[in-house]
Amino acid sequence: MKYLFIGLGSIGKRHLENLRELTNDEIIAYRSSKKNDGLGDKYGIKEYYDFDETLKQNPDVVFITNPTKFHMRFALKIAKNNCHLFIEKPISHNLEKIDELLDIMNKNKKICYVGFNFRFHPNLIKINELIKSDKIGKVLFARMQVGQYLPDWHPDEDYRKSYSARKDLGGGVVLTLIHELDCAHWLFGEIKSVIAYVGKLSSLDIDVEDTASIIMKTKNGAFLEIHLDYIQKPLTRTCEIVGEKGKIEWNYTKNTVRLYLNKEKKLILYKEKKFRRADMFKKELKHFLNIIKKGNKNNKSNDIKHVMKIVEAIKKSSKKKKSIEIKEFD
């Protein structure tokens, strides 16, 4: 197998390092300009600076890990080159051309995978198991939030230049912190409607929204409250899920899941003592490579599109100041 990386920022380097641990196969990279960062020598990769020349190397698997705004531009060209695709979340900054991409990938019987690594967090896997096994009964409502001060994300870099902070690169909390939206769909099922307020509330020197307050209704009738921000100190990431028979609480920083059973008046604590954040990415990568190996042609098109429909509904709701039905984007 030959692997190609497009984009070697922080997330690209993470996937590259994990891949190199798993294989000695050839890895190449397309880079928009020459950089003296030593990645070629460190990981044994050959770097190219002309995209057409890069595609002539006929890679089998391509990792698209550049800024969100450019994902589709490269993905469509690569799809026509008959490659498997791993696209770091989100798949794009809007719904345009997603159908075209998936049609090409399906026609070529190739995998199109979007990297939502939180689906591999052991706490969230446990929560999914508890919900699916009916431990708390029918889910009635849930609250999810994530907030972290943007300049603290990469202290050695100028936050104003990061893709998260720039509209021209597809930044903003709704797209950058999309994990909560994906997890809402994954844990609670299809989202029916959205009402949201999105805006820049802080003095951060950015041209994108830094805060989003979202209420969603699922097809099953549950209410979901989701909060995203670039402002809070310290990092906060939590989830509370209330069902007819009990309640689940997740605290990311404490690495705990608490299950309360109403009838038994019993509290059960789950704690993953050996968890490391890097493990999510490693498990995700192994899962992706295993899909290719098994020849599973499930492109998860419903998941990919549904999450992006939620993004579009959030932005439209904030602009129109009204509830938006997800079916508007069918």
C-alpha positions in Angstrom: 0.0 0.0 0.0 1.1 3.5 -0.7 -0.2 6.4 1.5 -0.4 10.1 0.8 -0.9 12.9 3.3 -2.3 16.3 2.2 -1.7 18.6 5.1 0.9 18.1 7.9 -0.3 20.4 10.6 -0.8 19.2 14.1 -3.5 16.6 13.3 -1.8 15.5 10.1 1.4 14.8 12.0 -0.5 12.9 14.6 -2.0 10.6 12.0 1.3 10.3 10.2 3.1 9.3 13.4 0.4 6.7 14.2 0.5 5.3 10.7 4.3 4.9 10.7 4.0 2.9 13.9 1.7 0.5 12.1 3.5 0.1 8.8 6.7 0.4 6.9 4.9 0.9 3.6 5.7 3.9 1.5 4.3 7.2 2.7 4.4 10.4 0.6 3.2 13.9 1.3 1.9 16.8 -0.7 3.0 20.2 0.7 2.0 23.6 -0.6 5.5 24.9 0.0 8.9 23.7 1.2 9.2 23.6 5.0 12.4 22.9 7.0 10.6 20.9 9.7 12.5 17.7 9.2 9.3 15.6 8.8 10.5 13.9 5.7 13.7 12.5 7.3 12.0 11.8 10.7 9.2 9.6 9.2 10.9 8.4 6.0 8.5 10.2 3.6 9.1 11.8 0.3 7.6 15.3 -0.1 6.1 16.7 -3.3 5.1 20.3 -4.1 3.2 19.9 -7.3 -0.2 18.3 -6.8 -0.6 16.8 -10.3 2.9 15.2 -9.9 1.9 13.9 -6.5 -1.2 12.1 -7.9 1.0 10.5 -10.6 2.6 8.5 -7.7 -0.7 6.5 -7.6 -1.3 6.4 -3.9 -3.8 3.7 -2.6 -4.9 5.6 0.5 -5.0 9.4 1.0 -5.3 11.3 4.3 -6.8 14.8 3.9 -5.7 16.8 7.0 -5.4 20.3 5.6 -7.7 23.2 6.6 -11.5 22.4 6.3 -12.2 24.9 3.6 -9.9 23.0 1.2 -11.1 19.4 1.9 -13.5 19.2 -1.0 -11.1 20.8 -3.5 -8.6 18.0 -3.0 -11.1 15.1 -2.2 -12.8 15.3 -5.5 -9.6 15.2 -7.5 -8.3 12.3 -5.4 -11.6 10.4 -5.7 -11.3 10.4 -9.4 -7.8 8.9 -9.0 -9.4 5.8 -7.5 -8.1 6.1 -3.9 -9.5 5.3 -0.4 -10.0 8.6 1.5 -9.6 9.5 5.2 -10.8 13.1 5.7 -10.2 14.7 9.1 -13.4 16.1 10.5 -15.4 17.9 9.3 -15.7 16.6 5.8 -16.1 20.2 4.5 -17.3 23.7 5.5 -20.7 23.2 3.8 -22.9 20.6 2.0 -21.7 21.5 -1.5 -20.2 18.7 -3.5 -20.6 16.0 -0.8 -23.0 14.0 -2.9 -20.7 14.3 -5.9 -17.8 13.0 -3.8 -19.8 10.1 -2.3 -21.1 9.1 -5.8 -17.6 8.9 -7.2 -16.4 6.9 -4.1 -19.3 4.5 -4.3 -18.9 4.0 -8.1 -15.2 3.2 -7.6 -16.0 1.0 -4.6 -13.6 2.9 -2.4 -13.9 3.9 1.3 -14.7 7.5 2.2 -14.1 7.9 6.0 -14.5 11.0 8.1 -12.3 11.1 11.2 -14.5 11.6 14.3 -12.1 10.3 16.9 -14.4 10.8 19.9 -16.4 7.8 18.7 -13.4 5.9 20.0 -13.3 7.4 23.5 -13.9 4.6 26.0 -16.2 6.8 28.1 -18.4 7.5 25.1 -18.4 3.9 24.0 -19.6 3.0 27.5 -22.3 5.6 27.4 -23.5 4.3 24.0 -23.6 0.8 25.4 -25.6 2.0 28.4 -28.1 3.8 26.2 -28.5 0.9 23.7 -28.9 -1.6 26.6 -31.8 0.5 28.0 -30.1 1.1 31.3 -31.8 4.5 31.6 -34.8 3.8 29.5 -36.1 6.2 26.9 -33.8 9.2 26.6 -35.8 12.3 27.4 -33.2 15.1 27.3 -29.5 15.7 27.4 -27.0 18.5 27.9 -23.6 18.6 26.2 -21.0 21.2 26.4 -17.4 21.9 25.5 -15.4 25.0 26.1 -11.7 25.8 26.0 -9.8 29.1 25.6 -8.6 29.1 22.0 -5.1 30.6 22.7 -4.4 27.7 25.0 -5.0 25.0 22.4 -1.5 25.4 20.9 0.4 27.8 23.2 3.5 27.8 21.0 1.5 29.1 18.0 -0.3 32.3 17.2 -4.0 31.3 17.6 -5.1 34.1 15.2 -3.4 32.2 12.3 -5.0 28.8 13.1 -7.7 27.4 10.9 -10.0 27.4 13.9 -9.8 31.2 14.1 -10.2 32.0 10.4 -13.3 32.2 8.3 -11.3 31.8 5.1 -10.0 28.4 6.3 -13.4 27.1 7.5 -13.0 27.8 11.2 -15.4 28.7 14.0 -16.8 26.7 16.9 -19.6 25.0 15.0 -17.2 23.3 12.6 -14.1 23.0 14.8 -16.0 21.6 17.8 -18.2 19.4 15.6 -17.5 16.4 17.8 -20.5 17.2 20.0 -22.8 17.4 17.0 -21.6 14.0 15.7 -21.9 12.4 19.1 -25.4 13.8 19.5 -26.4 12.0 16.2 -24.4 8.9 17.2 -25.8 8.6 20.7 -29.4 9.8 20.3 -30.3 9.1 16.7 -31.5 11.3 13.8 -31.9 15.0 14.5 -35.2 16.5 13.4 -35.0 20.2 14.1 -32.6 22.8 15.4 -32.8 26.3 17.0 -29.5 28.1 17.7 -27.8 31.3 18.6 -24.2 31.6 17.2 -21.9 34.6 17.5 -18.6 36.2 18.6 -19.0 37.3 22.2 -15.4 37.6 23.4 -12.6 40.0 22.6 -10.6 37.2 20.8 -8.9 38.5 17.7 -10.8 36.2 15.3 -13.4 36.7 12.5 -15.5 33.6 13.3 -18.0 32.7 16.0 -16.6 31.8 19.4 -19.9 30.7 21.0 -22.9 28.6 20.0 -25.9 27.7 22.0 -28.0 25.0 20.3 -31.2 23.2 21.1 -32.1 20.2 19.0 -35.1 17.8 18.9 -34.5 14.2 17.8 -36.7 12.0 15.7 -37.5 10.1 18.9 -38.7 13.2 20.6 -35.7 13.9 23.0 -34.5 17.5 23.6 -30.8 18.1 23.3 -29.0 21.2 24.6 -25.5 21.7 23.2 -23.0 24.5 24.1 -19.7 25.2 22.2 -17.2 27.9 23.0 -13.6 29.1 22.5 -13.7 31.1 25.8 -13.8 28.9 29.0 -10.9 28.4 31.3 -10.1 25.7 32.2 -11.2 23.2 29.6 -14.7 21.9 30.2 -16.3 19.0 28.4 -19.3 17.3 29.9 -22.5 15.4 29.1 -25.7 14.7 31.1 -28.3 12.3 29.7 -31.7 11.9 31.5 -33.9 8.9 30.8 -37.1 7.5 32.2 -35.2 5.0 34.4 -32.0 6.9 35.2 -29.3 9.4 34.4 -25.8 9.3 32.9 -23.1 11.9 33.5 -19.8 12.2 31.7 -16.8 14.4 32.7 -14.1 14.4 30.1 -11.4 16.0 32.3 -12.1 13.5 35.2 -12.4 10.6 32.7 -15.5 9.3 34.5 -19.0 8.1 33.6 -21.6 8.1 36.4 -24.8 6.0 36.0 -27.7 6.6 38.4 -30.6 4.1 38.4 -33.8 5.6 39.7 -35.6 2.4 40.9 -32.6 1.0 42.7 -31.4 4.4 44.0 -28.0 3.2 43.0 -25.0 5.1 41.7 -22.4 3.3 39.5 -19.1 4.9 38.7 -17.0 3.9 35.6 -13.5 5.2 35.3 -11.0 4.4 32.5 -7.7 4.5 34.4 -5.4 3.8 31.5 -7.0 6.1 29.0 -4.7 8.4 27.0 -6.1 10.9 24.5 -3.7 9.6 21.8 -5.4 6.2 22.1 -8.6 7.5 20.3 -6.6 8.4 17.2 -4.8 5.1 17.2 -8.0 3.0 17.5 -9.6 5.2 14.8 -6.7 4.6 12.4 -6.8 0.9 13.0 -10.5 0.8 12.4 -10.2 2.7 9.1 -7.4 0.4 7.9 -9.4 -2.6 8.9 -12.4 -1.4 6.9 -10.2 -1.2 3.8 -8.7 -4.6 4.5 -12.1 -6.2 4.8 -13.4 -4.5 1.7 -16.3 -2.9 3.6 -17.8 -0.5 1.1 -20.1 1.3 3.6 -19.3 4.9 3.1 -21.4 6.1 6.1 -23.0 8.6 3.7 -26.0 9.0 6.0 -23.8 9.9 9.0 -21.5 12.2 6.9 -24.4 14.1 5.4 -26.6 14.2 8.5 -23.9 15.9 10.6 -23.3 18.5 7.9 -27.1 19.1 7.7 -27.0 19.9 11.4 -24.2 22.4 10.8 -26.2 24.1 8.1 -29.3 24.1 10.2 -27.5 25.7 13.1 -26.1 28.5 11.0 -29.4 29.1 9.2 -31.3 29.1 12.5 -29.0 31.7 14.0 -29.3 33.9 11.0 -33.1 33.6 10.6 -33.8 33.5 14.3 -36.1 30.6 14.1 -36.3 26.8 14.3 -35.0 25.0 11.2 -36.1 21.5 10.1 -33.2 19.2 9.0 -35.3 18.0 6.1 -34.8 21.4 4.5 -31.4 20.2 3.4 -32.4 16.9 1.9 
